[in-house]
Amino acid sequence: MERKTTPLEREVRHNLGLYRLRGFSGRRSALRRLQGRLGDPGTTPVIAVVGPPGVGKSALVTAAVWSAINEFPDGCVWAAAAGLERFRFQDIVHSLTSVLGFDRSWHIRAQWSTGIRELLYRRRRVLVLDELESVSETDLQLLLQTFRNLETADTPSRVVLIADRLTPEMEELAQETVLHLGGLSRYDTEVFWQALQAPATDAGTVHDLTGGGPLAIRLLAGLLKAQPECLEQVIRAVETGSEPSLDVLIRLAADRVAQESTDAMQVLERLNMAAGGASYLAIRDLFWPGDSDMVLHVAEAPQWTVGSKTQLGPGLQRVLELLQDRALLEDVPTQARAVIHPAVRRRLEADRHAQSRDWRNAHARYYVRFVSWFERPDQLYWSALEPEWGNIRQAADWCVHIMREVCGDDLETLAASLAATSDLTRFKLNVSPSQLELVSRYARSLVLHARWRHMPRGLSWTAAGAVACAAQSRHEAFGHLLVQMGRLLYHREEHEQALAWLERARVVLERRELVTQLAIVHTDISTVYREQNQLTAALEHCDKAYEYLSQGSTLTELVRAYRSLGSLNLALEKYPQALARLEQALLLARRNDNRHQIANIYNSMGLALEALDRTELARHVYLNALELYRYLRQVDGEATTLTNLGALAFHVEDLPAAADWFRQALERHQGQESWLDAATVHHNLGQVYQGMEEWEAAALEFEAALQTYTAFQLPDFAREESRFLDQCRQRLAEAASRRPDRTSDKR
């Protein structure tokens, strides 16, 4: 691909599947049109590319984006369905956070649309959404909500939609920018056929058999390379078959592989179960059915890593090369992985034999080695596991299947009834201890990921794990997973159900007198009540959490308890009590040398001191917090503190200082792409300049806030900014009318 190469190229974050470009041929007109749409600021930001399976939609989009990658220095992100799953809205969240490295908390599903728009607003990014033909109606409406009217958002970013068919929603988003992709022309088919080094065959025949679809052409080339004389058989199958020619060619290619190598067919069937493909390491140790002496294990290729196919045994190498030659498998050497084209996968699924229980157990036990990474609260660690996520999710689903086989489908109801059981030792299941441990391990490791990423099966995984822990008579682990059920429901904004599960957890933990865990569950109950604005009930449970912690816990846990009490008293406007609790938290945090906690406490103390009109001391603690956040390089905390300092300066009518603090906060928010927070600061700056009677500067700030709120479709906020903007313009007009007419002086 022709493209400009600059040093910036190395800095552009992307997850483009560049393996799609191998053998890319033709498409000159479509490529130029798509490149033009990507680079033309006058067109709608949403582009749709539609066409039948295997026609090369993903390859075309990859080629266009890759050729223009330096025009989108803020990142190029590809989001698609995770292997066997249908496309879901959270696939976008997964890909954005993984590629761009934003350690954001996408707490509430309702905030996802806004969060995605923030990452596109005023940035030069490309977001590609592939395999949208499988998206549910609910998620399709979320897509429409997120990307509708994106052209009003002052953004050079582009969103590309790829699907087999055009839906009314996609047509509404893309408007006139829809590219309908058909097969290659006869000329391009002949060029592609020659590039594949396929047997000499009439280009018209090849085009008629394949419709010019690149995948179909590759499949036909693979068949004729293996057996040139089978052309007549292919012609008869295509002409007489009731299936599309692509499905016929996939079936014929699979049949041919089955005749050539039993091992290759077994690898293909197993890899078809691999969501998102599989690494060379997994293919060698899990998907390969060959004898152990066929696999190469030498010092140069340690058992825990395989970075090249040359490190695989000769038998496995031959199998992978055979599948690649037959166009049934795609090799991705840069990632040391192999993947299957979605069209091939869907066709093979129709003929797939159910995998044995032993193999599915082996699959789950293989991928359990990765799940402990998801226990780390730093979500940036999760990005390294994105390629394996589909397989991990499949393994977790298998764990749910194991439990449903013996317990029935409603694992949540069973877990709830077990919570009311006084003696779990009476509960037994006809499941081996190793299987129970596998189920509980996946559940315990994935709860954090399920909570922050709103995995649709998170509740099922956690309920299955809770039942498994109950069958093992592991009271503490059982209570812990009940707490996680409550937390999952809280983050889904199902507060009443969340409280019900947290109360069940409390009962279980009280029976075992698990003091520290009881403090945690009371803290969570307090959080839910606070979200419901039931502050008195929230404070009662926060006090109970503190009582349990005071019986013996770590300094970190005590600090959290004191901070929660201080925060609740702030919300209840009990400022002296809030300050007292926060001072206790500060003392313990200093003893623990936890600088992140200290900075957060300083910020809360500043709010309490400000409410008590102790403004100089409030300024002092805010500055302490600012110094710590800068030391820790926590830009979000720094922006919050700068905003607090600006508000304090405005309160004491030090308007120049307020303007300075707010401008610094604005810079941090814009750097973090927190545009709605930036709009709030623009509004604050506008009020500061109003107080200084700098009406033109105030108007600019209110106008900036207005543009942002309009772009994010927040009409109430936009109306408020319009009102302030009109006031400034009126003052400017009044000032202009009072100026003396100096035209007579020019005589």
C-alpha positions in Angstrom: 0.0 0.0 0.0 1.2 3.5 -0.9 1.3 5.7 2.1 3.3 8.5 3.6 5.9 7.3 6.1 7.0 9.6 8.9 8.5 9.1 12.4 5.0 9.6 13.8 3.9 6.3 12.3 5.5 4.4 15.1 3.6 6.3 17.7 0.1 5.7 16.3 -1.7 3.1 18.5 -3.7 0.6 16.4 -4.9 -3.0 16.4 -5.4 -3.3 12.6 -5.3 -6.9 11.4 -2.6 -6.3 8.8 -2.5 -10.0 7.9 -5.7 -9.1 5.8 -3.5 -7.2 3.4 -1.5 -10.2 2.2 -2.4 -10.7 -1.4 -4.6 -7.6 -1.4 -5.4 -6.9 -5.1 -7.6 -4.6 -7.2 -10.2 -2.4 -5.6 -8.7 0.8 -7.0 -11.9 2.7 -7.3 -13.4 1.5 -4.0 -10.1 2.2 -2.2 -9.9 5.7 -3.6 -13.5 6.4 -2.6 -13.0 5.1 0.9 -9.8 7.0 1.4 -11.5 10.1 0.2 -14.3 9.6 2.7 -11.9 9.1 5.5 -10.0 12.3 4.7 -12.8 14.6 3.6 -13.9 16.8 6.6 -17.1 17.8 4.7 -18.6 14.3 4.8 -20.5 12.5 7.6 -18.1 11.0 10.1 -19.8 7.6 9.8 -19.0 5.4 6.8 -20.7 2.0 6.1 -19.1 -0.8 4.0 -21.6 -3.6 3.2 -21.3 -6.7 1.0 -21.7 -10.5 1.1 -19.4 -12.6 3.2 -15.9 -13.2 1.9 -16.0 -10.3 -0.5 -13.1 -8.5 1.2 -14.8 -5.7 3.2 -12.4 -6.0 6.2 -9.4 -6.1 3.9 -10.5 -3.0 2.0 -11.1 -1.1 5.2 -7.8 -2.2 6.6 -6.0 -1.1 3.4 -7.7 2.3 3.5 -7.1 3.0 7.1 -3.5 1.7 7.0 -2.7 3.9 4.0 -3.9 6.9 5.9 -2.7 6.0 9.4 -0.6 9.1 9.9 -3.7 11.3 9.3 -5.2 9.7 12.4 -2.4 10.1 15.0 -4.7 9.6 18.0 -5.2 5.9 17.2 -7.0 3.4 14.9 -9.1 0.9 16.8 -10.8 -2.2 15.3 -13.7 -3.7 17.3 -15.3 -6.9 16.2 -17.3 -9.8 17.6 -15.2 -12.0 19.9 -15.0 -15.2 17.8 -18.1 -17.3 18.4 -20.0 -14.5 20.0 -22.3 -12.0 18.3 -21.1 -8.4 18.2 -21.9 -6.6 21.5 -21.6 -3.0 22.4 -19.1 -3.8 25.1 -16.7 -5.1 22.4 -16.2 -1.4 21.5 -15.3 -0.6 25.1 -12.9 -3.6 25.2 -11.1 -2.5 22.1 -10.9 1.2 22.9 -9.5 0.7 26.4 -7.1 -2.0 25.2 -5.6 -0.1 22.3 -5.7 3.4 23.6 -4.5 2.5 27.1 -7.1 4.6 28.9 -7.5 3.3 32.4 -11.1 4.5 32.6 -13.8 3.1 34.8 -16.8 2.5 32.5 -18.9 2.0 35.6 -22.5 2.5 34.4 -23.7 1.1 31.1 -25.7 4.2 30.5 -22.4 6.2 30.4 -20.8 4.1 27.7 -22.2 6.1 24.8 -20.9 9.4 26.3 -17.5 7.8 27.1 -17.1 6.6 23.5 -18.1 10.0 22.1 -15.5 11.6 24.4 -12.8 9.5 22.9 -13.8 10.6 19.4 -14.5 14.3 20.1 -11.9 16.7 18.7 -9.5 13.9 18.0 -8.2 12.3 14.9 -9.1 8.6 15.4 -10.7 5.8 13.3 -13.0 3.4 15.0 -13.9 0.3 12.9 -16.9 -1.8 13.9 -16.8 -5.2 12.1 -19.3 -8.1 11.8 -22.3 -5.9 12.6 -24.6 -8.3 10.9 -24.7 -10.2 14.2 -25.5 -7.3 16.5 -28.7 -7.5 18.6 -31.5 -5.0 18.2 -30.7 -3.5 21.7 -27.1 -3.0 20.9 -28.0 -1.6 17.4 -30.1 1.1 19.1 -27.1 1.9 21.4 -24.9 2.3 18.3 -27.5 4.6 16.9 -27.6 6.6 20.1 -23.8 6.9 20.3 -23.0 7.9 16.7 -26.1 9.8 15.6 -25.4 13.4 14.8 -21.7 12.9 15.2 -21.1 15.4 12.4 -22.2 18.2 14.9 -19.5 17.2 17.4 -16.6 19.1 15.8 -14.5 16.0 15.3 -12.3 14.8 12.5 -12.6 11.2 13.8 -14.2 8.6 11.6 -16.4 5.6 12.4 -16.5 2.7 9.8 -19.3 0.2 10.0 -18.8 -3.2 8.3 -21.7 -5.6 7.8 -23.0 -8.2 5.3 -26.2 -6.2 4.9 -27.4 -2.6 5.4 -29.9 -2.0 8.2 -32.1 1.1 8.4 -30.1 2.2 11.5 -26.8 1.9 9.7 -28.2 3.8 6.7 -29.4 6.6 9.0 -25.9 6.8 10.6 -23.9 6.7 7.3 -26.4 8.8 5.3 -25.0 9.0 1.8 -21.6 7.5 2.7 -22.5 3.8 2.1 -20.1 1.7 0.0 -21.7 -1.4 -1.4 -18.9 -3.9 -2.2 -19.2 -6.6 -4.7 -16.7 -9.1 -6.1 -13.5 -8.3 -8.0 -13.8 -7.4 -11.7 -12.8 -10.1 -14.2 -9.5 -8.4 -14.8 -8.7 -8.1 -11.0 -9.8 -11.7 -10.6 -7.2 -12.8 -13.2 -4.5 -10.7 -11.5 -5.3 -12.1 -8.1 -5.5 -15.7 -9.4 -2.0 -15.3 -10.9 -0.7 -13.8 -7.7 -1.9 -16.9 -5.9 0.2 -19.1 -8.3 -2.8 -21.2 -8.9 -3.0 -23.7 -11.8 -3.7 -22.1 -15.2 -7.5 -21.7 -15.5 -9.7 -19.5 -17.6 -10.2 -16.2 -15.7 -13.9 -16.1 -16.8 -14.5 -19.6 -15.3 -12.8 -18.5 -12.0 -14.9 -15.4 -11.9 -18.2 -17.2 -12.6 -17.4 -19.8 -9.9 -16.4 -17.4 -7.2 -18.4 -14.2 -8.1 -15.0 -12.4 -7.7 -15.0 -12.9 -3.9 -11.4 -12.9 -2.7 -12.0 -15.6 -0.1 -13.8 -17.8 -2.7 -10.9 -17.3 -5.1 -8.4 -18.4 -2.5 -10.5 -21.5 -1.6 -10.8 -22.5 -5.3 -7.0 -21.9 -5.8 -6.3 -24.2 -2.8 -8.6 -26.9 -4.2 -7.0 -26.8 -7.6 -3.5 -26.8 -6.2 -4.3 -30.0 -4.4 -6.2 -31.6 -7.2 -6.2 -29.8 -10.5 -8.6 -32.3 -12.1 -11.4 -31.5 -9.6 -12.4 -28.4 -11.5 -15.4 -30.2 -13.1 -16.5 -31.4 -9.7 -16.4 -27.8 -8.4 -18.3 -26.5 -11.4 -21.1 -29.1 -10.9 -21.3 -28.5 -7.1 -21.6 -24.7 -7.6 -24.1 -25.0 -10.5 -26.3 -27.6 -8.9 -26.0 -26.7 -5.2 -28.6 -24.8 -3.4 -26.0 -23.0 -1.2 -24.0 -19.9 -2.1 -20.9 -20.6 -4.0 -18.7 -19.5 -1.1 -20.3 -22.1 1.2 -19.9 -24.8 -1.4 -16.2 -24.0 -1.8 -15.7 -24.0 2.0 -17.4 -27.4 2.3 -15.3 -28.8 -0.6 -12.1 -27.5 0.9 -12.9 -29.0 4.3 -13.8 -32.3 2.7 -10.5 -32.3 0.8 -8.5 -31.6 4.1 -10.3 -34.4 5.8 -9.2 -36.8 3.0 -5.6 -35.5 3.2 -5.0 -35.4 7.0 -7.1 -36.5 9.9 -4.9 -34.4 12.2 -5.5 -31.3 10.1 -9.2 -31.7 10.3 -9.2 -32.2 14.0 -7.0 -29.1 14.4 -9.4 -27.1 12.2 -12.5 -28.3 14.1 -10.9 -27.4 17.5 -9.6 -24.1 16.2 -13.1 -23.3 15.0 -14.0 -23.4 18.7 -11.2 -20.8 19.5 -12.8 -17.4 19.8 -10.4 -14.9 18.3 -8.0 -17.6 17.1 -5.3 -19.3 19.1 -1.6 -18.7 19.8 1.0 -21.0 18.4 1.6 -22.0 22.0 -2.0 -23.0 22.6 -2.2 -24.8 19.2 0.9 -26.9 20.2 -0.2 -27.7 23.8 -4.0 -27.8 23.4 -5.4 -27.9 19.9 -2.9 -30.3 18.4 -4.1 -33.9 18.5 -0.8 -35.4 17.3 1.5 -37.6 19.3 3.8 -35.9 21.8 6.9 -37.0 19.9 5.7 -35.0 16.9 6.1 -31.7 18.9 9.4 -30.0 19.1 10.5 -29.2 22.7 14.1 -28.0 22.8 16.1 -25.5 24.7 15.6 -22.9 21.9 11.8 -23.3 22.2 10.9 -23.5 25.9 7.6 -25.0 26.7 6.1 -21.7 27.9 6.6 -19.7 24.7 6.3 -20.2 21.0 7.0 -17.1 18.9 7.4 -18.8 15.5 6.0 -21.7 13.6 9.6 -23.0 13.2 9.5 -23.8 16.9 6.7 -26.2 16.4 7.1 -29.9 15.5 7.4 -30.9 11.8 4.0 -32.6 11.9 2.2 -29.6 13.3 4.0 -27.3 11.0 2.8 -29.4 8.0 -0.8 -29.3 9.3 -0.9 -25.5 9.7 0.7 -25.0 6.3 -1.9 -27.4 4.7 -4.8 -25.5 6.3 -3.3 -22.1 5.2 -2.8 -23.4 1.6 -6.5 -24.5 1.5 -7.5 -20.9 2.7 -9.2 -22.4 5.8 -6.8 -20.8 8.2 -5.1 -17.4 8.4 -1.6 -17.1 9.8 -0.8 -14.0 11.8 3.0 -14.4 12.4 3.4 -10.9 14.0 1.2 -12.1 16.8 2.2 -15.8 16.7 -1.4 -16.7 16.2 -3.7 -18.4 13.7 -7.3 -17.3 13.1 -10.2 -18.5 11.0 -12.2 -16.2 8.7 -15.7 -15.5 10.1 -17.3 -16.9 6.9 -15.3 -20.1 7.2 -16.1 -20.4 10.9 -19.9 -19.9 10.4 -20.0 -22.6 7.7 -17.9 -25.0 9.7 -20.2 -24.5 12.7 -23.1 -25.9 10.8 -21.2 -29.1 10.2 -19.3 -29.1 13.5 -19.3 -32.2 15.7 -19.8 -31.4 19.4 -16.4 -31.4 21.1 -16.0 -34.0 23.8 -16.3 -33.2 27.5 -12.7 -34.2 28.0 -11.5 -31.7 25.4 -13.7 -28.9 26.7 -12.4 -29.5 30.2 -8.9 -29.5 28.9 -9.6 -26.2 27.1 -10.9 -24.6 30.4 -7.9 -25.9 32.4 -5.5 -24.6 29.8 -6.9 -21.0 29.8 -7.3 -20.9 33.6 -3.6 -20.0 33.8 -4.5 -16.5 32.4 -7.5 -15.6 34.5 -5.4 -14.5 37.6 -4.4 -11.4 35.6 -7.9 -10.1 35.8 -7.7 -10.0 39.6 -5.3 -7.0 39.2 -7.2 -3.7 39.7 -5.0 -1.9 37.2 -7.0 -2.4 34.0 -4.0 -1.7 31.8 -2.8 -5.2 32.6 -5.9 -6.6 31.0 -4.9 -5.3 27.6 -2.2 -8.0 27.3 -4.9 -10.6 27.4 -7.2 -9.2 24.8 -6.3 -11.8 22.2 -7.1 -14.6 24.6 -10.3 -13.1 26.0 -12.6 -15.0 23.7 -11.2 -18.3 24.8 -11.3 -17.3 28.5 -14.9 -16.3 28.1 -15.7 -19.7 26.5 -14.0 -21.5 29.3 -16.1 -19.5 31.9 -19.2 -20.4 30.0 -18.2 -24.1 30.1 -17.9 -23.8 33.9 -21.5 -22.5 34.0 -22.6 -25.5 31.8 -21.0 -27.9 34.2 -23.0 -26.5 37.1 -26.3 -26.3 35.2 -26.0 -30.0 34.2 -26.3 -31.0 37.8 -28.1 -28.1 39.4 -30.5 -26.9 36.7 -30.6 -23.6 34.8 -31.4 -21.2 37.6 -28.1 -21.0 39.5 -28.9 -17.6 40.9 -32.0 -18.9 42.7 -30.0 -21.9 44.0 -27.3 -19.5 45.3 -29.9 -17.4 47.0 -31.5 -20.4 48.7 -28.0 -21.7 49.8 -27.4 -18.3 51.5 -30.3 -19.0 53.8 -28.9 -22.5 54.7 -27.3 -22.6 58.1 -25.0 -25.5 57.3 -23.4 -25.7 53.9 -21.8 -29.0 54.7 -25.1 -30.8 53.9 -25.0 -29.5 50.3 -23.3 -32.0 48.0 -23.0 -32.2 44.2 -22.1 -35.0 41.9 -19.2 -33.0 40.6 -15.5 -33.8 41.2 -13.5 -31.6 43.5 -11.2 -30.5 40.7 -14.2 -29.4 38.6 -15.6 -27.5 41.5 -12.3 -25.8 42.0 -12.1 -24.9 38.3 -15.5 -23.3 38.4 -14.8 -21.3 41.5 -11.4 -20.2 40.2 -12.9 -18.7 37.0 -15.7 -17.0 39.0 -13.4 -15.5 41.7 -10.9 -14.3 39.1 -13.3 -12.7 36.6 -15.6 -10.8 39.0 -13.6 -7.6 38.7 -13.5 -7.8 34.9 -17.2 -8.6 34.7 -18.0 -5.6 36.9 -16.0 -3.0 35.1 -16.8 -4.3 31.6 -20.4 -5.3 32.2 -20.0 -8.8 30.7 -23.5 -10.1 29.9 -22.8 -13.5 31.5 -21.0 -12.0 34.6 -23.9 -12.9 36.9 -24.0 -16.5 35.6 -20.3 -17.0 36.1 -20.5 -15.6 39.6 -23.6 -17.6 40.6 -21.9 -20.8 39.3 -18.8 -20.1 41.3 -20.9 -19.4 44.4 -22.7 -22.7 44.1 -19.4 -24.5 43.6 -17.9 -22.8 46.7 -21.0 -23.9 48.7 -20.5 -27.5 47.5 -17.0 -27.2 48.8 -18.2 -25.9 52.2 -16.1 -22.8 51.6 -18.1 -20.3 53.6 -15.8 -17.3 53.2 -15.5 -17.7 49.4 -19.2 -18.3 49.1 -20.0 -15.1 51.0 -17.4 -13.2 48.9 -19.1 -14.2 45.7 -22.5 -13.3 47.0 -21.0 -9.8 47.7 -19.8 -9.8 44.1 -23.3 -10.6 42.9 -24.5 -7.5 44.7 -21.7 -5.4 43.2 -22.5 -6.6 39.7 -26.1 -5.6 40.1 -25.2 -2.2 41.6 -23.1 -1.4 38.6 -26.0 -2.4 36.4 -28.0 0.2 38.4 -30.3 -2.6 39.8 -30.1 -1.2 43.3 -32.9 -3.2 45.0 -31.6 -6.5 43.8 -28.0 -5.4 44.7 -29.2 -4.8 48.3 -30.9 -8.2 48.4 -27.7 -10.0 47.5 -25.6 -7.9 49.9 -28.0 -8.8 52.7 -27.6 -12.5 51.8 -23.9 -12.1 52.0 -24.1 -10.3 55.3 -26.1 -13.2 56.8 -23.6 -15.8 55.6 -20.6 -13.8 56.9 -22.2 -13.2 60.2 -22.7 -16.9 60.8 -18.9 -17.4 60.5 -18.0 -14.1 62.3 -15.8 -13.0 59.4 -15.2 -9.5 60.7 -13.2 -8.0 57.9 -15.6 -9.3 55.2 -18.5 -8.0 57.2 -16.9 -4.5 57.2 -16.7 -4.8 53.4 -20.3 -5.8 52.9 -21.6 -3.0 55.2 -19.5 -0.6 53.2 -21.1 -1.8 50.0 -24.6 -1.6 51.5 -23.8 1.9 52.5 -22.7 2.8 49.0 -26.0 1.5 47.5 -28.0 3.5 50.0 -26.0 6.6 49.2 -26.7 6.1 45.5 -30.4 6.0 46.3 -29.9 9.2 48.3 -30.8 7.5 51.6 -27.9 9.1 53.4 -29.0 8.3 57.0 -29.2 4.5 56.2 -25.9 4.8 54.4 -24.3 6.4 57.4 -25.6 3.7 59.7 -24.0 0.9 57.7 -20.8 2.9 57.3 -20.7 3.1 61.1 -21.2 -0.7 61.3 -18.3 -1.2 58.9 -16.1 1.0 61.1 -17.1 -1.0 64.2 -16.1 -4.3 62.5 -12.8 -2.8 61.3 -11.9 -1.4 64.7 -11.9 -5.0 66.0 -8.8 -5.7 63.9 -7.9 -4.9 60.3 -5.2 -3.4 58.2 -4.4 0.3 58.2 -5.5 0.6 54.5 -9.0 -0.8 55.4 -9.3 1.6 58.4 -8.4 4.5 56.2 -11.1 3.6 53.8 -13.6 3.3 56.6 -12.7 6.8 58.0 -12.8 8.3 54.5 -16.3 6.8 53.9 -17.6 8.2 57.2 -16.1 11.6 56.4 -17.6 11.6 52.9 -21.0 10.6 54.2 -20.9 13.3 56.8 -20.0 15.8 54.1 -23.0 14.8 52.1 -25.2 15.2 55.2 -23.6 18.6 55.7 -22.2 17.6 59.1 -18.9 19.3 58.5 -17.3 19.2 61.9 -17.9 15.4 62.1 -16.7 15.0 58.5 -13.5 16.9 59.3 -12.8 14.8 62.4 -13.2 11.5 60.5 -11.0 12.7 57.7 -8.3 13.9 60.1 -8.3 10.3 61.6 -8.0 8.9 58.1 -5.1 11.2 57.3 -3.2 10.2 60.4 -3.5 6.5 59.6 -2.7 7.1 55.9 0.5 8.9 56.9 1.5 6.0 59.1 0.9 3.7 56.2 2.7 6.0 53.8 -0.1 5.6 51.2 0.3 8.8 49.2 -2.6 8.2 46.9 -4.9 7.9 49.9 -3.3 11.0 51.5 -4.0 13.1 48.4 -7.6 12.0 48.2 -8.1 12.8 51.9 -6.6 16.2 51.5 -9.1 16.9 48.8 -12.0 15.9 51.0 -10.7 17.8 53.9 -10.5 20.9 51.7 -14.2 20.6 51.0 -15.0 20.3 54.7 -12.8 23.2 55.6 -14.2 25.4 52.9 -17.7 24.7 54.1 -16.6 25.8 57.6 -15.2 29.0 56.1 -11.6 28.1 57.1 -10.6 29.1 53.6 -6.8 29.6 54.2 -6.4 26.2 55.7 -8.6 24.7 52.9 -6.2 26.3 50.3 -3.2 24.8 52.2 -4.6 21.2 52.1 -5.6 21.6 48.4 -2.0 22.6 47.6 -0.8 19.5 49.5 -3.1 17.3 47.5 -1.9 19.0 44.3 1.7 18.4 45.1 1.1 14.7 45.8 -1.0 14.1 42.6 1.8 15.7 40.6 4.3 13.5 42.3 2.2 10.4 41.6 1.4 11.6 38.0 -2.3 11.2 38.5 -3.7 13.7 36.1 -7.4 13.1 37.1 -6.7 13.9 40.7 -4.6 16.9 39.7 -7.5 18.2 37.6 -10.0 17.8 40.4 -7.7 19.6 42.9 -7.1 22.5 40.5 -10.8 22.9 40.0 -11.3 22.9 43.8 -8.6 25.6 44.1 -10.3 27.7 41.4 -13.7 27.4 43.2 -12.1 28.4 46.5 -10.4 31.4 44.9 -13.7 32.4 43.3 -15.4 32.1 46.7 -13.0 34.5 48.3 -13.3 36.8 45.3 -9.6 36.4 44.2 -10.7 36.3 40.5 -7.3 36.4 38.8 -6.2 33.4 40.9 -9.4 31.6 40.2 -8.9 32.1 36.4 -5.4 30.8 36.7 -6.4 27.6 38.6 -9.3 26.9 36.2 -7.2 27.3 33.1 -4.7 24.8 34.5 -7.6 22.4 35.3 -9.0 22.9 31.8 -5.6 21.9 30.3 -5.5 18.6 32.3 -9.1 17.7 31.4 -8.5 18.3 27.7 -5.3 16.2 27.9 -7.3 13.3 29.5 -10.1 13.8 26.9 -12.6 14.4 29.6 -14.5 16.9 27.5 -17.6 17.2 29.7 -15.5 18.0 32.7 -13.7 20.5 30.5 -17.1 22.0 29.6 -17.8 22.5 33.3 -14.5 24.3 33.8 -15.3 26.5 30.7 -18.5 27.5 32.4 -16.6 28.3 35.7 -14.1 30.4 33.7 -17.0 32.2 32.1 -18.4 33.1 35.5 -14.9 34.3 36.7 -14.6 36.6 33.6 -18.1 37.9 34.2 -17.1 38.9 37.7 -14.1 40.7 36.2 -16.4 42.3 33.7 -14.3 40.9 30.9 -17.4 40.1 28.8 -15.7 39.1 25.6 -13.5 36.5 27.4 -16.6 35.3 29.3 -18.5 34.9 26.1 -15.8 32.8 24.6 -15.8 30.4 27.6 -19.6 30.0 27.6 -19.6 29.5 23.8 -17.0 26.7 24.3 -19.1 25.0 26.9 -22.2 25.4 24.7 -20.4 23.7 21.7 -19.5 20.7 23.9 -22.9 20.3 25.4 -24.5 20.5 22.0 -22.1 18.0 20.5 -22.9 15.6 23.4 -26.7 16.2 23.0 -27.2 17.6 26.4 -29.9 20.2 25.7 -30.6 21.4 29.3 -26.9 22.3 29.8 -26.7 23.8 26.4 -29.7 26.1 27.2 -28.1 27.3 30.4 -24.9 28.2 28.5 -26.9 30.0 25.8 -28.5 32.1 28.5 -25.1 33.1 30.0 -23.8 33.7 26.5 -26.7 36.0 25.7 -26.0 38.0 28.9 -22.4 38.6 27.8 -23.4 39.6 24.3 -25.9 42.0 25.7 -23.3 43.6 28.0 -20.9 43.8 25.0 -23.6 45.6 22.9 -24.4 48.0 25.8 -20.7 48.8 26.1 -20.4 49.4 22.4 -23.4 51.8 22.4 -21.9 53.9 25.2 -18.6 54.5 23.3 -18.4 58.1 22.0 -18.6 58.6 18.2 -15.1 59.7 17.2 -15.8 60.2 13.5 -15.9 63.9 14.0 -12.4 64.0 15.5 -11.0 62.8 12.1 -11.9 66.1 10.5 
